[in-house]
Amino acid sequence: MPLKRTATLAFIDDAWKEHLRAMDDLKQSVQTAHYEQKDPLVIYKGEAYNLFRQMDSGVNKEIVNFLCHADLPAEQNTGNSAQVAAPIREGREKKTDMSRMRANKEQIDAAGSDYAANENDYIDPTPVKQEPIKVGPKIGRNDPCPCGSGKKFKNCHGRDV
């Protein structure tokens, strides 16, 4: 599969997962709208539409940004057939020559934290992804209470719900 298509599908897949998590959060937050004497369904539809538009524009920006900054091989049209400008070769990992490297970590640590970058200066730029909401099995009102009392749920722990 071409790189463009693979990258596009990966961006869409990640954005869709985040959109579904945002929709779960929206569903939870809209449930209290009836206290404000507003229709929760109308609020949900409007906010869901806005979330989808934001996701769609964000995916488009990410894809365009990737394709503009990626170093993709261009095809040249010469005559009847399309030929690649240079043959594409498999990438190989280059070995680093460690013989000329010096270890001076002790000297830098002794000089203080303002002297050079250290491991405490690293900030992870990736955003923290939320875990999806997991709902356990629903207990019916007339089912036995899970606490083991033998009473119906509605007469035991379901009384406050």
Secondary structure, 3 states (H helix, E strand, C coil): CCHHHHHHHHHHHHHHHHHHHHHHHHHHHHCCHHHHCCCHHHHHHHHHHHHHHHHHHHHHHHHHHHHHHCCCCCEEEECCEEEECCCCCCCCCCCCCCCCCCCCHHHHHHHCCCCCCCHHHCCCCCCCCCCCCCCCCCCCCCCECCCCCCCEHHHCHHHCC
